[in-house]
Amino acid sequence: MAGAIIVDGYLLFFKKQTTNTKVSTSASANSTMKDGTYTGAATSTAWGDVQVKMTVANGKITSITVLKHPTEGKSVQINAEALPIYKKEAIAAQSAKIQQVSGATETYKGFTGSLQSAITQAEEAS
């Protein structure tokens, strides 16, 4: 029981540190993006290309639309589960630096690659 309490305490402390890091990252990321809509480069994965479009308003990412993603075989189920999570986390983090969903490595690579391309365009436009 004492071991469980120690582990819970450690995880609580670690989670707080992660959250604080995200807050500071988002503050620096959103201050340099110009308002507009940006389409990221299509990013190749082992199962097909992933491409996103993001909208920036008041210097913040307000929406992300997935324009292209693999649509065959097991990719359908994986993308249906992972892409909404990736979109939500990226908007919350105001960054392409997000957590990977277990089992969705290729989708993660494609999503974050295309999103970073869009973010870079928004930063260079400002």
BAGU-631205 format. One record per atom (N, C-alpha, C, CB): residue in one letter; x, y, z. Coordinates in pm, whole numbers. Atoms other than C-alpha are relative to their C-alpha. Glycine has a CB too. Example, Ala and Ser with C-alpha at 12.3 -4.5 7.8 and 13.67 -1.06 7.14 Angstrom:
2
+------+--------+--------+--------+
: rest :      X :      Y :      Z :
+------+--------+--------+--------+
:    A :     89 :   -119 :      0 :
:    A :   1230 :   -450 :    780 :
:    A :     90 :    120 :      0 :
:    A :    -99 :      3 :    125 :
:    S :    -82 :   -119 :     -6 :
:    S :   1367 :   -106 :    714 :
:    S :    -77 :    109 :     73 :
:    S :     41 :     46 :   -142 :
+------+--------+--------+--------+
This chain:
126
+------+--------+--------+--------+
: rest :      X :      Y :      Z :
+------+--------+--------+--------+
:    M :     82 :   -119 :      0 :
:    M :      0 :      0 :      0 :
:    M :     87 :    126 :      0 :
:    M :    -94 :     -1 :    121 :
:    A :    -90 :   -116 :     -4 :
:    A :    283 :    241 :     84 :
:    A :     63 :     23 :   -137 :
:    A :    110 :    -20 :    107 :
:    G :    -59 :    -13 :    134 :
:    G :    436 :    168 :   -257 :
:    G :    -98 :     66 :    -96 :
:    G :     41 :   -137 :    -53 :
:    A :    101 :    -60 :     86 :
:    A :    110 :    260 :   -428 :
:    A :    -14 :    149 :     26 :
:    A :   -135 :    -69 :     20 :
:    I :     10 :   -141 :    -35 :
:    I :     94 :    590 :   -241 :
:    I :    118 :     77 :    -58 :
:    I :     -7 :     18 :    152 :
:    I :   -120 :    -65 :     54 :
:    I :    449 :    673 :   -344 :
:    I :    -12 :     16 :   -152 :
:    I :    127 :    -81 :     35 :
:    V :     16 :     -6 :    145 :
:    V :    376 :    590 :   -708 :
:    V :   -103 :    105 :    -37 :
:    V :    -40 :   -139 :    -56 :
:    D :    103 :    -99 :     28 :
:    D :     54 :    796 :   -702 :
:    D :     54 :    141 :     18 :
:    D :   -122 :    -22 :     89 :
:    G :    -59 :   -132 :    -25 :
:    G :    243 :   1090 :   -552 :
:    G :     96 :     40 :   -110 :
:    G :     71 :      1 :    133 :
:    Y :    -95 :    -27 :    107 :
:    Y :    515 :   1063 :   -813 :
:    Y :    -74 :     38 :   -129 :
:    Y :     91 :   -122 :    -25 :
:    L :     75 :    -27 :    122 :
:    L :    263 :   1048 :  -1099 :
:    L :    -70 :    135 :      7 :
:    L :   -100 :   -110 :    -26 :
:    L :     66 :   -128 :    -16 :
:    L :     73 :   1345 :   -960 :
:    L :    100 :    113 :    -21 :
:    L :    -65 :     11 :    138 :
:    F :   -104 :   -101 :     16 :
:    F :    395 :   1548 :   -938 :
:    F :     43 :      8 :   -145 :
:    F :    121 :    -31 :     90 :
:    F :    -47 :      4 :    139 :
:    F :    508 :   1437 :  -1285 :
:    F :   -105 :     61 :    -92 :
:    F :     30 :   -146 :    -43 :
:    K :    107 :    -54 :     83 :
:    K :    170 :   1520 :  -1439 :
:    K :     -6 :    152 :     11 :
:    K :   -135 :    -61 :     38 :
:    K :     -1 :   -145 :    -16 :
:    K :    183 :   1871 :  -1290 :
:    K :    114 :     62 :    -79 :
:    K :     12 :     37 :    148 :
:    Q :   -114 :    -53 :     73 :
:    Q :    528 :   1924 :  -1442 :
:    Q :    -28 :      2 :   -149 :
:    Q :    126 :    -82 :     30 :
:    T :     33 :      8 :    142 :
:    T :    404 :   1812 :  -1785 :
:    T :    -99 :    109 :    -37 :
:    T :    -57 :   -138 :    -35 :
:    T :    100 :   -102 :     26 :
:    T :    103 :   2042 :  -1765 :
:    T :     63 :    138 :     -3 :
:    T :   -111 :     -5 :    104 :
:    N :    -65 :   -131 :     -2 :
:    N :    318 :   2341 :  -1671 :
:    N :     83 :     22 :   -124 :
:    N :     87 :     13 :    124 :
:    T :    -80 :    -12 :    121 :
:    T :    547 :   2272 :  -1965 :
:    T :    -88 :     36 :   -119 :
:    T :     76 :   -130 :    -27 :
:    K :     89 :    -28 :    111 :
:    K :    254 :   2271 :  -2206 :
:    K :    -49 :    144 :      2 :
:    K :   -119 :    -95 :      2 :
:    V :     48 :   -136 :    -10 :
:    V :    128 :   2603 :  -2076 :
:    V :    104 :     97 :    -52 :
:    V :    -38 :     34 :    144 :
:    S :   -103 :    -92 :     45 :
:    S :    460 :   2776 :  -2132 :
:    S :     27 :    -15 :   -149 :
:    S :    129 :    -22 :     78 :
:    T :    -19 :     21 :    142 :
:    T :    495 :   2618 :  -2476 :
:    T :   -109 :     70 :    -80 :
:    T :      2 :   -150 :    -32 :
:    S :    109 :    -59 :     76 :
:    S :    152 :   2737 :  -2586 :
:    S :     11 :    152 :     -2 :
:    S :   -134 :    -42 :     58 :
:    A :    -12 :   -145 :     -4 :
:    A :    221 :   3093 :  -2478 :
:    A :    100 :     50 :   -103 :
:    A :     41 :     46 :    140 :
:    S :    -99 :    -44 :     98 :
:    S :    528 :   3115 :  -2697 :
:    S :    -41 :    -35 :   -142 :
:    S :    135 :    -62 :     32 :
:    A :     36 :     43 :    134 :
:    A :    379 :   2926 :  -2991 :
:    A :   -104 :     91 :    -63 :
:    A :    -52 :   -142 :      3 :
:    N :    108 :    -75 :     62 :
:    N :     65 :   3132 :  -3040 :
:    N :     30 :    147 :    -22 :
:    N :   -123 :    -13 :     83 :
:    S :    -28 :   -142 :     13 :
:    S :    227 :   3473 :  -3015 :
:    S :     64 :     36 :   -133 :
:    S :     90 :     44 :    112 :
:    T :    -70 :    -31 :    123 :
:    T :    403 :   3443 :  -3350 :
:    T :    -76 :    -43 :   -125 :
:    T :    134 :    -65 :      1 :
:    M :     75 :     46 :    118 :
:    M :    130 :   3308 :  -3579 :
:    M :    -95 :    109 :    -50 :
:    M :    -78 :   -128 :     33 :
:    K :     88 :    -98 :     63 :
:    K :    -53 :   3534 :  -3824 :
:    K :   -136 :    -65 :    -25 :
:    K :     62 :     53 :   -132 :
:    D :    135 :     50 :     24 :
:    D :   -429 :   3495 :  -3850 :
:    D :    -17 :    -41 :   -146 :
:    D :   -104 :    107 :     39 :
:    G :     27 :     49 :    135 :
:    G :   -548 :   3298 :  -4151 :
:    G :    -21 :   -150 :      1 :
:    G :    113 :     36 :    -94 :
:    T :     16 :    144 :     17 :
:    T :   -595 :   2948 :  -4286 :
:    T :    122 :    -51 :    -75 :
:    T :   -133 :    -35 :    -76 :
:    Y :   -124 :     54 :     55 :
:    Y :   -291 :   2737 :  -4362 :
:    Y :    -14 :   -150 :    -23 :
:    Y :    120 :     29 :     95 :
:    T :      3 :    143 :     33 :
:    T :   -268 :   2400 :  -4536 :
:    T :    141 :    -54 :      8 :
:    T :    -61 :    -25 :   -142 :
:    G :   -130 :     62 :    -15 :
:    G :     21 :   2185 :  -4426 :
:    G :     33 :    -88 :   -119 :
:    G :      5 :    -81 :    129 :
:    A :    -44 :     91 :    106 :
:    A :    224 :   1979 :  -4669 :
:    A :    -53 :   -139 :     31 :
:    A :    156 :     -1 :    -13 :
:    A :     39 :    139 :    -19 :
:    A :     97 :   1627 :  -4724 :
:    A :    123 :    -76 :     49 :
:    A :    -56 :    -63 :   -134 :
:    T :   -111 :     72 :    -60 :
:    T :    315 :   1406 :  -4506 :
:    T :    -18 :   -149 :    -22 :
:    T :     13 :     32 :    150 :
:    S :      8 :    143 :     31 :
:    S :    386 :   1051 :  -4621 :
:    S :     18 :    -86 :    124 :
:    S :    104 :    -38 :   -105 :
:    T :    -16 :    101 :   -105 :
:    T :    340 :    758 :  -4384 :
:    T :      5 :   -136 :    -69 :
:    T :   -118 :      7 :    105 :
:    A :     -6 :    135 :     57 :
:    A :    375 :    385 :  -4432 :
:    A :   -134 :    -41 :    -61 :
:    A :     40 :   -100 :    109 :
:    W :    133 :     41 :     47 :
:    W :     -2 :    364 :  -4496 :
:    W :    -65 :    101 :    -93 :
:    W :    -91 :    -25 :    117 :
:    G :     55 :   -103 :     88 :
:    G :    -57 :    681 :  -4700 :
:    G :     26 :    139 :     55 :
:    G :   -149 :    -22 :    -20 :
:    D :    -24 :   -139 :    -38 :
:    D :    -43 :   1059 :  -4685 :
:    D :   -101 :     50 :    103 :
:    D :     -3 :     89 :   -123 :
:    V :     86 :    -73 :    -93 :
:    V :   -183 :   1275 :  -4407 :
:    V :     22 :    148 :    -27 :
:    V :     29 :    -37 :    151 :
:    Q :    -10 :   -144 :     23 :
:    Q :   -260 :   1643 :  -4465 :
:    Q :   -107 :     71 :     83 :
:    Q :    -16 :     34 :   -151 :
:    V :     93 :    -76 :    -82 :
:    V :   -422 :   1901 :  -4238 :
:    V :     -5 :    145 :    -44 :
:    V :     37 :     -9 :    147 :
:    K :     17 :   -144 :     20 :
:    K :   -552 :   2255 :  -4265 :
:    K :    -34 :     57 :    137 :
:    K :   -114 :     34 :   -108 :
:    M :     30 :    -61 :   -129 :
:    M :   -552 :   2483 :  -3961 :
:    M :    -40 :    145 :    -20 :
:    M :    121 :    -10 :     95 :
:    T :     43 :   -138 :      0 :
:    T :   -716 :   2813 :  -3888 :
:    T :     57 :     67 :    124 :
:    T :   -155 :     12 :     -3 :
:    V :    -57 :    -79 :   -109 :
:    V :   -546 :   3078 :  -3674 :
:    V :    -82 :    129 :     12 :
:    V :    153 :     32 :    -24 :
:    A :     72 :   -125 :    -29 :
:    A :   -746 :   3360 :  -3513 :
:    A :     55 :     57 :    129 :
:    A :   -155 :    -24 :     10 :
:    N :    -59 :    -66 :   -116 :
:    N :   -607 :   3613 :  -3268 :
:    N :    131 :    -67 :     43 :
:    N :    -99 :      1 :    118 :
:    G :   -130 :     61 :    -27 :
:    G :   -271 :   3438 :  -3296 :
:    G :     -6 :   -141 :     55 :
:    G :     75 :     84 :     94 :
:    K :     15 :    135 :    -56 :
:    K :   -411 :   3101 :  -3181 :
:    K :    -61 :    -95 :   -101 :
:    K :    -86 :      5 :    127 :
:    I :     62 :    104 :     82 :
:    I :   -494 :   2776 :  -3355 :
:    I :   -142 :    -20 :     53 :
:    I :     83 :   -135 :      1 :
:    T :    139 :     14 :    -43 :
:    T :   -874 :   2764 :  -3345 :
:    T :    -67 :   -124 :    -56 :
:    T :    -78 :    121 :    -39 :
:    S :     56 :    123 :     54 :
:    S :   -948 :   2466 :  -3567 :
:    S :    102 :    -71 :    -88 :
:    S :   -128 :     29 :    -80 :
:    I :    -84 :     83 :     86 :
:    I :   -778 :   2182 :  -3748 :
:    I :    -92 :    -95 :    -75 :
:    I :    110 :    -79 :     83 :
:    T :     79 :     90 :     84 :
:    T :   -933 :   1993 :  -4038 :
:    T :     96 :    -97 :    -67 :
:    T :    -83 :     79 :   -106 :
:    V :    -82 :    100 :     68 :
:    V :   -787 :   1668 :  -4167 :
:    V :    -53 :    -12 :   -143 :
:    V :     -4 :   -139 :     75 :
:    L :     38 :      2 :    141 :
:    L :   -795 :   1690 :  -4546 :
:    L :     23 :   -136 :    -64 :
:    L :     76 :    105 :    -75 :
:    K :    -39 :    127 :     63 :
:    K :   -630 :   1359 :  -4627 :
:    K :     58 :    -91 :    107 :
:    K :    104 :     22 :   -115 :
:    H :    -57 :    101 :    -89 :
:    H :   -555 :   1040 :  -4435 :
:    H :    -27 :   -138 :    -60 :
:    H :    -60 :     11 :    145 :
:    P :     21 :    134 :     53 :
:    P :   -526 :    667 :  -4508 :
:    P :   -141 :    -50 :     31 :
:    P :    105 :    -97 :     58 :
:    T :    140 :     42 :    -14 :
:    T :   -871 :    513 :  -4562 :
:    T :    -23 :   -146 :    -35 :
:    T :    -87 :     86 :    -87 :
:    E :     17 :    142 :     32 :
:    E :   -809 :    144 :  -4614 :
:    E :     43 :    -87 :    115 :
:    E :     78 :    -36 :   -126 :
:    G :    -39 :     98 :    -99 :
:    G :   -789 :   -158 :  -4390 :
:    G :    -16 :     49 :    143 :
:    G :    141 :    -42 :    -23 :
:    K :      2 :    -35 :   -142 :
:    K :   -712 :   -113 :  -4023 :
:    K :     16 :    150 :     24 :
:    K :    109 :    -76 :     72 :
:    S :    -19 :   -145 :    -12 :
:    S :   -623 :    254 :  -4085 :
:    S :   -132 :     72 :     28 :
:    S :     63 :     56 :   -127 :
:    V :    130 :    -65 :    -18 :
:    V :   -994 :    340 :  -4091 :
:    V :    -33 :     10 :    148 :
:    V :   -110 :    -78 :    -75 :
:    Q :     31 :      2 :   -142 :
:    Q :  -1048 :    238 :  -3729 :
:    Q :    101 :     82 :     80 :
:    Q :     -4 :   -144 :     52 :
:    I :   -105 :    -73 :    -72 :
:    I :   -714 :    376 :  -3608 :
:    I :    -19 :    150 :    -16 :
:    I :    140 :    -41 :    -50 :
:    N :     15 :   -144 :     25 :
:    N :   -770 :    715 :  -3771 :
:    N :   -128 :     55 :     61 :
:    N :      2 :     27 :   -151 :
:    A :    126 :    -45 :    -61 :
:    A :  -1130 :    736 :  -3650 :
:    A :     17 :     26 :    149 :
:    A :   -111 :   -105 :    -23 :
:    E :    -24 :    -18 :   -143 :
:    E :  -1002 :    704 :  -3294 :
:    E :    108 :    105 :     28 :
:    E :     40 :   -132 :     62 :
:    A :   -116 :    -84 :    -32 :
:    A :   -669 :    889 :  -3310 :
:    A :    -12 :    144 :    -48 :
:    A :    122 :    -61 :    -60 :
:    L :      0 :   -135 :     56 :
:    L :   -734 :   1192 :  -3532 :
:    L :    -78 :    101 :     85 :
:    L :    -58 :     -3 :   -140 :
:    P :     67 :    -98 :    -87 :
:    P :   -997 :   1358 :  -3308 :
:    P :     82 :     34 :    125 :
:    P :   -138 :    -53 :     43 :
:    I :    -86 :    -23 :   -118 :
:    I :   -760 :   1317 :  -3013 :
:    I :    116 :     91 :    -38 :
:    I :     53 :   -134 :     58 :
:    Y :   -113 :    -83 :     44 :
:    Y :   -467 :   1462 :  -3207 :
:    Y :    -44 :    145 :    -23 :
:    Y :     62 :    -59 :   -128 :
:    K :     50 :   -135 :     26 :
:    K :   -677 :   1760 :  -3319 :
:    K :    -24 :     75 :    132 :
:    K :   -130 :     -5 :    -83 :
:    K :     31 :    -62 :   -129 :
:    K :   -800 :   1833 :  -2966 :
:    K :    127 :     36 :     76 :
:    K :    -87 :    -94 :     86 :
:    E :   -124 :    -25 :    -72 :
:    E :   -453 :   1802 :  -2813 :
:    E :     83 :    111 :    -64 :
:    E :     83 :   -128 :      9 :
:    A :    -78 :   -103 :     70 :
:    A :   -289 :   2019 :  -3079 :
:    A :    -60 :    139 :     24 :
:    A :      5 :    -30 :   -150 :
:    I :     64 :   -129 :    -27 :
:    I :   -544 :   2297 :  -3026 :
:    I :     28 :     41 :    144 :
:    I :   -153 :     -8 :    -26 :
:    A :    -28 :    -31 :   -140 :
:    A :   -498 :   2275 :  -2649 :
:    A :    145 :     41 :     20 :
:    A :    -33 :   -120 :     88 :
:    A :   -143 :    -28 :    -16 :
:    A :   -117 :   2275 :  -2680 :
:    A :     46 :    118 :    -86 :
:    A :     81 :   -123 :    -35 :
:    Q :    -39 :   -104 :     96 :
:    Q :   -113 :   2534 :  -2962 :
:    Q :    133 :    -37 :    -65 :
:    Q :      9 :    138 :     69 :
:    S :   -127 :     52 :     48 :
:    S :    160 :   2317 :  -3107 :
:    S :    -21 :   -136 :    -67 :
:    S :    102 :    -11 :    116 :
:    A :      0 :    136 :     55 :
:    A :    239 :   2003 :  -3305 :
:    A :     67 :    -97 :     97 :
:    A :     72 :     -4 :   -137 :
:    K :    -65 :     83 :   -101 :
:    K :    419 :   1874 :  -2995 :
:    K :   -107 :    -55 :     94 :
:    K :    108 :     80 :     79 :
:    I :    110 :     61 :    -74 :
:    I :    149 :   1641 :  -2864 :
:    I :     34 :   -145 :     33 :
:    I :   -132 :      8 :    -80 :
:    Q :    -19 :    140 :    -38 :
:    Q :    121 :   1296 :  -2708 :
:    Q :    -45 :    -91 :   -113 :
:    Q :    -78 :    -32 :    129 :
:    Q :     34 :    100 :    101 :
:    Q :    112 :    996 :  -2938 :
:    Q :   -102 :    -97 :     57 :
:    Q :    127 :    -75 :    -49 :
:    V :     98 :    101 :    -38 :
:    V :   -188 :    763 :  -2921 :
:    V :     59 :   -137 :    -29 :
:    V :   -136 :     20 :    -75 :
:    S :    -54 :    135 :     17 :
:    S :    -82 :    402 :  -2870 :
:    S :    -65 :    -69 :   -120 :
:    S :    -21 :    -84 :    128 :
:    G :     51 :     71 :    117 :
:    G :   -117 :    206 :  -3194 :
:    G :    -22 :     88 :   -121 :
:    G :   -127 :    -68 :     35 :
:    A :     24 :    -92 :    111 :
:    A :   -138 :    516 :  -3412 :
:    A :    127 :     78 :    -35 :
:    A :   -114 :     97 :     35 :
:    T :   -129 :    -63 :     23 :
:    T :    229 :    587 :  -3475 :
:    T :      8 :     66 :   -137 :
:    T :    112 :   -101 :     14 :
:    E :     -9 :    -57 :    134 :
:    E :    204 :    643 :  -3849 :
:    E :    -93 :    120 :    -16 :
:    E :    -34 :   -105 :   -105 :
:    T :     94 :   -113 :      3 :
:    T :   -101 :    867 :  -3811 :
:    T :     61 :    119 :     73 :
:    T :   -136 :    -39 :     63 :
:    Y :    -66 :   -105 :    -79 :
:    Y :     90 :   1064 :  -3545 :
:    Y :    107 :     69 :    -85 :
:    Y :     63 :    -60 :    129 :
:    K :   -107 :    -58 :     82 :
:    K :    388 :   1112 :  -3778 :
:    K :    -57 :     88 :   -110 :
:    K :     86 :   -112 :    -61 :
:    G :     61 :    -76 :    108 :
:    G :    166 :   1227 :  -4063 :
:    G :    -70 :    125 :     49 :
:    G :    -98 :    -86 :    -75 :
:    F :     75 :   -112 :    -55 :
:    F :    -57 :   1450 :  -3852 :
:    F :     94 :    110 :     49 :
:    F :    -91 :    -47 :    114 :
:    T :    -90 :   -101 :    -56 :
:    T :    223 :   1624 :  -3663 :
:    T :     90 :     62 :   -106 :
:    T :     85 :    -61 :    112 :
:    G :    -82 :    -53 :    109 :
:    G :    435 :   1659 :  -3977 :
:    G :    -73 :    105 :    -81 :
:    G :     47 :   -111 :    -90 :
:    S :     79 :    -95 :     78 :
:    S :    159 :   1827 :  -4174 :
:    S :    -38 :    122 :     83 :
:    S :   -125 :    -67 :    -54 :
:    L :     36 :   -112 :    -87 :
:    L :     50 :   2040 :  -3878 :
:    L :    119 :     93 :     21 :
:    L :    -51 :    -51 :    134 :
:    Q :   -119 :    -85 :    -19 :
:    Q :    406 :   2161 :  -3818 :
:    Q :     27 :     82 :   -125 :
:    Q :    124 :    -86 :     34 :
:    S :    -15 :    -74 :    125 :
:    S :    422 :   2260 :  -4185 :
:    S :    -94 :    121 :     -3 :
:    S :    -28 :    -92 :   -121 :
:    A :     98 :   -110 :     -4 :
:    A :    106 :   2470 :  -4141 :
:    A :     41 :    105 :    103 :
:    A :   -140 :    -54 :     32 :
:    I :    -44 :    -93 :   -105 :
:    I :    237 :   2625 :  -3817 :
:    I :    117 :     84 :    -50 :
:    I :     41 :    -78 :    128 :
:    T :   -115 :    -71 :     55 :
:    T :    563 :   2717 :  -3989 :
:    T :    -44 :    107 :    -99 :
:    T :     98 :    -98 :    -67 :
:    Q :     52 :    -99 :     95 :
:    Q :    369 :   2891 :  -4267 :
:    Q :    -61 :    120 :     74 :
:    Q :   -106 :    -64 :    -92 :
:    A :     64 :   -107 :    -76 :
:    A :    168 :   3090 :  -4009 :
:    A :    103 :     87 :     71 :
:    A :    -97 :    -59 :    101 :
:    E :   -106 :    -75 :    -67 :
:    E :    484 :   3191 :  -3824 :
:    E :     79 :     85 :   -100 :
:    E :     96 :    -96 :     73 :
:    E :    -76 :    -75 :    100 :
:    E :    664 :   3296 :  -4141 :
:    E :    -83 :    114 :    -59 :
:    E :     47 :    -93 :   -112 :
:    A :     87 :   -104 :     54 :
:    A :    362 :   3503 :  -4250 :
:    A :     -8 :    121 :     92 :
:    A :   -139 :    -56 :    -25 :
:    S :     15 :   -112 :    -94 :
:    S :    374 :   3717 :  -3937 :
:    S :    119 :     95 :     -3 :
:    S :    -18 :    -52 :    142 :
+------+--------+--------+--------+
